[in-house]
Each structure stands twice: as structure tokens, then as C-alpha cells.
Amino acid sequence: MIPRLSPARRGPVVAALGTAMTVSWASSYYIPAVLAAPMAHDLGLSPVWVFGAFSMALVVSAIVGPCAGARIDGTGGRGVLILSNLVFATGLVLLAIAHTPLVLFTGWAVIGLGMGIGLYEAGFATLTAIYGKEARAPITGITLIAGFASTVGWPLSGLMLATWGWREACLGWALIHLCLALPLNAMLPHRMAAPHVAGQRATELSRTSKWAMVLLALVFAATTFNATAMAAHLPGLLQHAGASTAVAIAAGALIGPAQVAARMFEFSLLRQFHPLSSARLAAVAHPVAAVTLVTFGGPAAFAFALLHGAGNGILTIVKGTLPLAVFGAAGYGQRLGWLNAPARILQAAAPLAFGAALATWGLSAIWLAAGIGMAATVALVLLKHSNRPD
């Protein structure tokens, strides 16, 4: 029997983990947008090298994710998340002292290790270890908080860059990990389920639910590809549709609020429904947005951004709640790691692949993303409702 925390304890747990997750996202996934150019200039490299090192970090995170999830299944997530803060800090220090490409890539590889054991998958697995099948609301809660990682991270990175320089900005993030995120993760409760029971159940499910695993892996990979492609190329895509530069930037700025608003909608109203219903609704949002943009052109830029952002916001939650609803809590962390491994690899390739499509086809490149979004929607239609007891 997995112990449950009282609802009164959930608020502090969600606040602590959500804040620590915000630091982890802001200091890894979101720093290249601000620091890649000065980092490359100082080392005498093209920014492509820095983004290549970042892509390598995503691949590293995909490799270590299942192992981290299995560890959390067996011992709980507190220790793994504390370790992630130490690893993130080490990688950031390596970036700060990098004067050669070798040290630069080593630093990003270490950060990739931190991403594999310290981002959403680890956070979702930690909450499932604490709350079992009651983790849906806490999972939504930490995504509501960490959804502001770019809102906090980009300005703070920019402020440290302008005040001190990019090396000192990396050291600043390392200190934030050690002085803020690590103590917050240390406040998380312990959870010790019987490791042999969790492992037995995970093996049983792997034999009987391979089709569901394949479908979910496809969904996660497809939606992650689209989210990353749009994050990298949305302004350019909207300009191809006829929007001005100012309109394209303004529309892109709506994605963050749309994501948060959609997560609040999921937390309040959609939580009454099975996560599969939320997933289907969210997955079809991007294809609908694509049809709207092609049909109406530049004037539909804001509608496209709102639809895409809302769908992406809910899908972030679904990546934690849907495997829990379909497979149950036993073996959840390891399973989530395997499900997200293809997504991480496609995430690394998405900016380059969609950028090439946009350069070759112009606005018609949107049909590539729309087709990928429809493939995810069909996979979710084929997936059946399932609720496994723990």
C-alpha cells in the first residue's frame, strides 16, 4: 500500500516542487535563447555549435530518463531531484569555465544528464510515488507553476548577461540551484513503496500493454516535435502566412498565456473527465489551428497562436496524467522515461527539420506539422480507456 499525504500537505509539496522545476527548466532548456550567441562569440564559434551541444544534451536526457524513472519507482524522487540540482550546477559551472569546444560540449552533456533526472518526467514520477493514482491534480499544479519558466528565466538570464556577462550568468544559475532549488527539493516527503512489487507490476504491464505503449510513445513524440518546431519557427511561419513582423511577434507572445490558461481549464473543469478526453481535445488543436491559418492567412495569426498554445499546455499535463490513468502507478517512473525517450530525440531534431521544410515549402510546411498532429490524434482515438488499480 502506497502511503498518501493529506490534501493539506499537497499545497506545500506542489509549491516546492513547482518552484524547483521552474529553476531547472529556466537554467537548462531556456538559456540557449539568451546565452547561445554571446557564448559562441566568446569562444569563436558559430551559434550552431552551441545549439548542437544543446541538442546533444536532449539526447543524453532521453538516454538516462528510464533509469532515473526506475530509481524513483524504487526509492522515491527526493534523492534523485536533489542529485539533479547538483548535476545542473556542475554543468553550468563547466559552461562558465569553458574556453574550448570540448569543455562546452562536456558542460552541455552534464546539463543533459540533469535534464534527464530533473525535469517534468522526474517531477511527475515523484508525485506519483507520493500520491499514487491521486497525482493528477498535483501534476497539473507543478505545470502551472513551471509554465512560467521562460517568463522568469529569459529576463533573469538577460539581466545577468547585461550586468555581469554570460559566464557569470551560468554561475548565477548554478548558485540558484544550490541555494533555492536544492533546499526546496530537500523539503519533499520520503516515499518508500516495496521496490519488488513495483518492478513485478511493471513487467506484467509491459507484456500486456505493448500496443498502448507504442501509441503513447507516438503521441508524445509527435506533439513534442510540433511544440519544439513552433517554438523555434513560429514568427517566421506566421510571416509566411502574411502577418507582419510585429503581428507575428505579438501572436507568439500569446502562446505562454494560452498554455497557462488551458492548464487552469484542465485543473478546474477537464479534471472531471478521463485524461484521454483531454488528450484528444489537445492533440486536435494544432491541426485545427493549421487549417485556420492556411484558410484566413495573416489575420488568423492570433487564433493560430491561441489554439496551438492551449493544446500544447494541456498536452504537457497529459504526458504525466495519461500514462498514470492507463497503466497505473506501479512502474510509472521507468515507463514514463521510455515513453518520452523518442520525444526527446525528435525534440533535438525538430528545429532543423521544420526549418528546412519552412525554407523549402514556405507556408505549406504547416501541413507537415498538421499531419503529425493528426497522427497523434488518431493514435489517441485508437487508445482505449483503462484504469488499473494499484
C-alpha positions as CSV (number, residue, x, y, z in Angstrom):
1,M,0.0,0.0,0.0
2,I,1.4,3.4,-1.1
3,P,1.0,6.0,1.7
4,R,-1.0,9.1,0.8
5,L,-0.4,12.6,2.0
6,S,-3.3,14.5,3.3
7,P,-4.7,17.2,1.0
8,A,-3.4,19.8,3.4
9,R,0.1,18.8,2.7
10,R,-0.3,18.9,-1.1
11,G,-0.1,22.7,-1.4
12,P,3.5,23.0,0.1
13,V,4.7,19.9,-1.9
14,V,3.4,21.3,-5.2
15,A,4.7,24.8,-4.4
16,A,8.2,23.5,-3.5
17,L,8.5,21.1,-6.5
18,G,6.9,23.5,-8.9
19,T,9.4,26.3,-8.0
20,A,12.3,23.9,-8.1
21,M,11.1,22.7,-11.6
22,T,10.9,26.3,-12.7
23,V,14.6,26.8,-11.9
24,S,15.6,23.5,-13.6
25,W,13.7,24.5,-16.8
26,A,14.9,28.1,-16.8
27,S,18.5,27.2,-16.3
28,S,18.7,24.4,-19.0
29,Y,16.0,24.4,-21.7
30,Y,15.6,28.2,-21.8
31,I,19.2,29.5,-21.6
32,P,20.3,28.9,-25.2
33,A,17.8,31.5,-26.5
34,V,19.6,34.2,-24.4
35,L,23.1,32.9,-23.9
36,A,24.0,30.9,-27.0
37,A,25.0,33.9,-29.1
38,P,27.4,35.6,-26.6
39,M,28.7,32.1,-25.6
40,A,29.5,31.3,-29.2
41,H,31.1,34.7,-29.9
42,D,33.3,34.5,-26.9
43,L,34.6,31.0,-27.9
44,G,35.0,32.0,-31.5
45,L,32.3,29.6,-32.7
46,S,29.1,29.8,-34.7
47,P,25.9,29.7,-32.6
48,V,25.1,26.5,-34.5
49,W,27.8,24.8,-32.3
50,V,26.0,25.8,-29.1
51,F,22.6,24.7,-30.3
52,G,24.2,21.5,-31.5
53,A,25.6,20.9,-28.0
54,F,22.1,21.7,-26.6
55,S,20.6,19.1,-29.0
56,M,23.2,16.6,-27.7
57,A,22.0,17.4,-24.2
58,L,18.4,16.4,-25.2
59,V,19.7,13.1,-26.5
60,V,21.5,12.5,-23.2
61,S,18.4,13.2,-21.3
62,A,16.5,10.7,-23.4
63,I,19.0,8.0,-22.6
64,V,19.1,8.5,-18.8
65,G,15.3,9.1,-18.4
66,P,14.2,5.5,-18.0
67,C,17.0,4.8,-15.4
68,A,16.0,7.8,-13.4
69,G,12.4,6.8,-13.5
70,A,13.2,3.3,-12.3
71,R,15.2,4.8,-9.4
72,I,12.2,7.0,-8.4
73,D,9.9,4.0,-8.6
74,G,12.1,2.2,-6.1
75,T,13.2,4.8,-3.7
76,G,11.0,7.9,-4.3
77,G,12.1,11.1,-6.1
78,R,13.5,13.3,-3.4
79,G,17.1,12.0,-3.7
80,V,17.0,12.0,-7.5
81,L,15.8,15.6,-7.6
82,I,18.4,16.7,-5.1
83,L,21.1,15.0,-7.2
84,S,19.7,16.8,-10.3
85,N,20.4,20.2,-8.7
86,L,24.0,19.2,-8.1
87,V,24.4,17.9,-11.6
88,F,22.8,21.0,-13.1
89,A,25.1,23.2,-11.0
90,T,28.1,21.2,-12.1
91,G,27.2,21.5,-15.8
92,L,26.6,25.2,-15.5
93,V,30.0,25.7,-13.8
94,L,31.6,23.8,-16.7
95,L,29.9,26.2,-19.2
96,A,31.2,29.1,-17.2
97,I,34.8,28.0,-17.4
98,A,34.6,26.7,-21.0
99,H,37.3,28.1,-23.3
100,T,37.3,25.2,-25.8
101,P,34.5,23.3,-27.7
102,L,35.4,20.1,-25.7
103,V,34.6,21.8,-22.3
104,L,31.5,23.4,-23.8
105,F,30.1,20.1,-25.0
106,T,31.1,18.4,-21.8
107,G,29.1,21.1,-19.9
108,W,26.1,20.6,-22.0
109,A,26.3,16.8,-21.7
110,V,26.3,17.2,-17.9
111,I,23.3,19.5,-18.2
112,G,21.6,16.9,-20.3
113,L,22.1,14.4,-17.5
114,G,20.5,16.9,-15.2
115,M,17.6,17.3,-17.6
116,G,17.1,13.5,-17.7
117,I,16.8,13.3,-13.9
118,G,15.4,16.7,-13.0
119,L,12.6,17.9,-15.4
120,Y,9.0,17.1,-15.7
121,E,9.3,13.3,-16.1
122,A,11.1,13.1,-12.8
123,G,8.7,15.5,-11.2
124,F,5.7,13.6,-12.4
125,A,7.2,10.3,-11.2
126,T,8.0,11.8,-7.8
127,L,4.4,13.0,-7.4
128,T,3.1,9.6,-8.4
129,A,5.4,7.9,-5.9
130,I,3.8,10.1,-3.2
131,Y,0.2,10.2,-4.2
132,G,-0.3,7.2,-6.4
133,K,-3.3,7.5,-8.7
134,E,-4.3,10.7,-7.0
135,A,-1.4,12.5,-8.5
136,R,-3.3,14.1,-11.4
137,A,-4.1,17.4,-9.6
138,P,-0.5,17.8,-8.1
139,I,0.9,17.1,-11.6
140,T,-1.3,19.8,-13.0
141,G,-0.2,22.1,-10.2
142,I,3.5,21.9,-10.9
143,T,3.0,22.5,-14.6
144,L,1.0,25.7,-13.7
145,I,4.0,27.0,-11.7
146,A,6.8,25.8,-14.0
147,G,4.8,27.0,-17.0
148,F,6.3,30.4,-16.1
149,A,9.9,29.2,-16.5
150,S,10.5,31.1,-19.7
151,T,8.7,34.2,-18.3
152,V,11.1,34.1,-15.3
153,G,14.2,32.6,-17.0
154,W,14.6,34.7,-20.1
155,P,14.5,38.1,-18.3
156,L,16.7,36.8,-15.4
157,S,19.3,35.4,-17.8
158,G,19.2,38.6,-19.8
159,L,19.7,40.7,-16.7
160,M,22.7,38.6,-15.5
161,L,24.1,38.7,-19.0
162,A,23.8,42.5,-19.2
163,T,25.1,43.1,-15.7
164,W,27.9,40.6,-15.5
165,G,28.3,38.5,-18.7
166,W,27.3,35.1,-19.9
167,R,29.8,33.2,-17.8
168,E,28.7,34.9,-14.6
169,A,25.0,34.2,-15.7
170,C,25.8,30.5,-15.8
171,L,27.4,30.7,-12.3
172,G,24.4,32.7,-11.1
173,W,22.1,29.8,-12.2
174,A,24.4,27.3,-10.5
175,L,24.0,29.2,-7.3
176,I,20.2,29.4,-7.6
177,H,20.2,25.6,-7.9
178,L,22.3,25.2,-4.8
179,C,20.6,27.9,-2.7
180,L,17.0,27.7,-3.8
181,A,16.0,24.6,-5.9
182,L,18.1,22.1,-3.9
183,P,16.6,23.1,-0.5
184,L,13.1,23.0,-1.9
185,N,13.6,19.5,-3.3
186,A,15.0,18.5,0.1
187,M,11.7,19.5,1.7
188,L,9.8,16.9,-0.3
189,P,8.5,13.9,1.7
190,H,10.0,10.5,1.5
191,R,8.1,7.6,-0.1
192,M,9.1,4.0,0.0
193,A,7.0,1.5,-1.8
194,A,8.1,-2.1,-2.0
195,P,10.5,-2.0,-4.9
196,H,10.0,-5.7,-5.9
197,V,6.2,-5.1,-6.1
198,A,6.6,-2.1,-8.4
199,G,9.1,-4.0,-10.6
200,Q,6.8,-7.0,-10.8
201,R,3.8,-4.9,-11.9
202,A,5.9,-3.0,-14.5
203,T,7.0,-6.3,-16.1
204,E,3.4,-7.6,-16.2
205,L,2.1,-4.5,-17.9
206,S,4.9,-4.5,-20.4
207,R,3.7,-7.8,-21.7
208,T,0.0,-7.0,-21.9
209,S,0.1,-3.3,-23.0
210,K,2.7,-3.0,-25.6
211,W,0.2,-1.6,-28.1
212,A,-0.8,1.2,-25.7
213,M,2.9,1.9,-25.1
214,V,3.6,2.3,-28.8
215,L,0.6,4.6,-29.3
216,L,1.5,6.8,-26.3
217,A,5.2,7.0,-27.4
218,L,3.9,8.1,-30.9
219,V,1.7,10.7,-29.3
220,F,4.4,12.1,-27.1
221,A,7.0,12.2,-29.9
222,A,4.6,13.8,-32.4
223,T,3.3,16.5,-30.1
224,T,6.8,17.3,-28.8
225,F,8.1,17.7,-32.3
226,N,5.3,20.2,-33.1
227,A,5.8,22.1,-29.9
228,T,9.5,22.4,-30.4
229,A,9.2,23.3,-34.1
230,M,6.7,26.0,-33.4
231,A,8.8,27.4,-30.5
232,A,11.7,27.8,-32.9
233,H,9.9,29.0,-36.1
234,L,6.5,30.4,-35.2
235,P,7.3,34.1,-36.1
236,G,8.7,33.0,-39.5
237,L,5.7,30.7,-40.2
238,L,3.2,33.5,-39.4
239,Q,5.1,35.9,-41.7
240,H,4.9,33.3,-44.5
241,A,1.1,33.4,-43.9
242,G,1.1,37.1,-44.4
243,A,1.4,38.5,-40.9
244,S,3.7,41.5,-40.3
245,T,6.7,41.1,-38.1
246,A,5.0,43.0,-35.3
247,V,1.9,40.9,-35.5
248,A,3.9,37.6,-35.7
249,I,5.8,38.6,-32.5
250,A,2.7,39.7,-30.7
251,A,0.9,36.5,-31.6
252,G,3.9,34.4,-30.4
253,A,3.7,36.2,-27.1
254,L,0.2,34.8,-26.6
255,I,1.4,31.2,-26.5
256,G,2.6,31.3,-22.9
257,P,-0.6,32.8,-21.5
258,A,-2.7,30.4,-23.6
259,Q,-0.7,27.4,-22.2
260,V,-1.3,28.6,-18.6
261,A,-5.0,29.3,-19.2
262,A,-5.5,25.9,-20.8
263,R,-3.8,24.2,-17.8
264,M,-6.1,26.1,-15.4
265,F,-9.0,24.9,-17.5
266,E,-7.7,21.3,-17.2
267,F,-7.3,21.7,-13.5
268,S,-10.8,23.1,-12.9
269,L,-13.2,21.6,-15.5
270,L,-11.4,18.9,-17.5
271,R,-10.2,17.1,-14.4
272,Q,-13.8,15.6,-14.2
273,F,-13.1,13.6,-17.4
274,H,-10.6,10.9,-18.2
275,P,-7.2,12.3,-19.2
276,L,-7.7,10.6,-22.6
277,S,-10.5,13.0,-23.4
278,S,-8.3,16.0,-22.5
279,A,-5.5,14.5,-24.7
280,R,-7.7,14.1,-27.7
281,L,-9.0,17.6,-27.4
282,A,-5.5,19.0,-27.0
283,A,-4.0,17.0,-29.9
284,V,-6.5,18.1,-32.5
285,A,-6.0,21.8,-31.6
286,H,-2.8,22.1,-33.7
287,P,-4.3,20.7,-36.9
288,V,-7.4,22.9,-36.5
289,A,-5.0,25.9,-35.9
290,A,-3.1,25.0,-39.1
291,V,-6.3,24.8,-41.2
292,T,-7.4,28.2,-39.8
293,L,-4.0,29.8,-40.6
294,V,-4.0,28.5,-44.2
295,T,-7.6,29.5,-44.8
296,F,-7.5,33.0,-43.4
297,G,-3.8,33.9,-43.7
298,G,-2.1,36.6,-41.6
299,P,-5.3,37.8,-39.8
300,A,-5.6,34.3,-38.2
301,A,-2.1,34.6,-36.6
302,F,-3.6,35.2,-33.1
303,A,-6.1,32.4,-33.4
304,F,-3.3,30.0,-34.5
305,A,-1.1,31.0,-31.5
306,L,-4.0,30.6,-29.1
307,L,-5.1,27.3,-30.4
308,H,-1.6,25.9,-30.6
309,G,-0.7,27.2,-27.1
310,A,-3.8,25.9,-25.5
311,G,-3.3,22.4,-26.9
312,N,0.4,22.4,-26.0
313,G,-0.4,23.5,-22.5
314,I,-2.8,20.6,-21.9
315,L,-0.5,18.1,-23.6
316,T,2.2,18.9,-21.1
317,I,-0.1,17.7,-18.3
318,V,-1.4,14.8,-20.3
319,K,2.2,13.4,-20.6
320,G,2.1,12.9,-16.9
321,T,-1.6,12.0,-16.2
322,L,-2.4,9.8,-19.2
323,P,0.2,7.0,-18.5
324,L,-0.9,7.1,-14.9
325,A,-4.6,6.6,-15.9
326,V,-3.8,3.9,-18.5
327,F,-1.1,1.8,-16.7
328,G,-1.5,2.7,-13.0
329,A,1.2,3.9,-10.6
330,A,3.3,0.8,-10.4
331,G,6.4,1.1,-12.5
332,Y,5.3,4.6,-13.6
333,G,8.6,6.4,-13.5
334,Q,10.5,3.9,-15.7
335,R,7.6,3.6,-18.1
336,L,7.4,7.4,-18.4
337,G,11.1,7.5,-19.2
338,W,10.7,5.0,-22.0
339,L,7.6,6.8,-23.4
340,N,9.4,10.1,-23.5
341,A,12.8,8.9,-24.9
342,P,11.7,9.1,-28.6
343,A,10.2,12.5,-27.9
344,R,13.4,13.9,-26.6
345,I,15.3,12.7,-29.6
346,L,12.8,14.2,-32.0
347,Q,12.9,17.4,-29.9
348,A,16.6,17.7,-30.7
349,A,15.9,17.3,-34.5
350,A,12.7,19.4,-34.7
351,P,14.1,22.9,-35.2
352,L,16.4,21.8,-38.0
353,A,13.8,19.6,-39.7
354,F,11.0,22.1,-39.6
355,G,13.3,24.9,-40.5
356,A,14.4,23.1,-43.7
357,A,10.7,22.4,-44.5
358,L,9.8,26.1,-44.0
359,A,12.7,27.2,-46.2
360,T,11.7,24.8,-49.0
361,W,7.9,24.9,-48.9
362,G,7.1,28.2,-47.2
363,L,3.6,28.2,-45.6
364,S,2.9,24.7,-46.9
365,A,5.3,23.4,-44.3
366,I,2.5,23.8,-41.9
367,W,0.9,20.7,-43.4
368,L,3.9,18.7,-42.1
369,A,3.1,19.7,-38.6
370,A,-0.7,19.3,-39.1
371,G,-0.2,15.8,-40.4
372,I,2.0,14.9,-37.4
373,G,-0.7,16.4,-35.2
374,M,-3.4,14.3,-36.9
375,A,-1.3,11.2,-36.5
376,A,-1.2,11.9,-32.7
377,T,-4.9,12.4,-32.7
378,V,-5.6,9.1,-34.5
379,A,-3.3,7.3,-32.1
380,L,-5.3,8.7,-29.2
381,V,-8.5,7.6,-30.8
382,L,-7.1,4.1,-31.0
383,L,-6.1,4.1,-27.4
384,K,-8.7,2.7,-25.1
385,H,-9.7,3.9,-21.7
386,S,-8.2,1.9,-18.9
387,N,-7.9,2.4,-15.2
388,R,-5.7,0.0,-13.3
389,P,-5.9,-0.3,-9.6
390,D,-2.8,-0.1,-7.5
